[in-house]
Amino acid sequence: MGVQTEIHASAYAGAFTEPVFQSQAVFRALMDAMARPGTIAPLGASASPPAPLGAGAGAIALTLCDDGTPVWLSPALANSSVPAWLSFHTGASLTEVKPEARLVFVDAGGIVPGFDQFALGTQEYPDRSATLVLEIASLEGGAELVATGPGIKHETIISPVGLPGIFLTLWAENRALFPRGVDLILVAGTNILCLPRTTKLRRREI
């Protein structure tokens, strides 16, 4: 009974205090960050979702999730109060079938599934693909990667901490599918770094 009460209570708390203003701020931040890949940007609002979902990822969920957006959660998120919180505040339906999901949330330290397991869109409708929201330890301070492509004037250096060791391989395979493929939102705290499928990454030569 205690666990049920805790889940029930946490499902009602922690949403935006000013939903319209805060969701608009987060949406603008996401669009700006997608237009400028590799740039670290503040979300402009935060939420207090149940653990292990973080404040930034929670704000993104409140902004992008709705009753027409199937959501896939990593196991740690799925086995917490997060599903009840998402359902109550956004009406989003959860799916365990990865290709059905349009939004994917992976907790910090959680295993990142292969990107090709999710919806990749089609040649005719590349927008029918998934966006992955990956929480990581930090958006800077890790091994340096060089990002190039649309939205980047020449090149930009990113150094996220907490991505899987095979990330560059996963990303190269995703990039090769263009115009199909997934887009990534990396989140640490309430800051984001976006990597649309158009972005090319390589290790920085020392």
Disulfide bonds with the S-S distance in Angstrom:
none
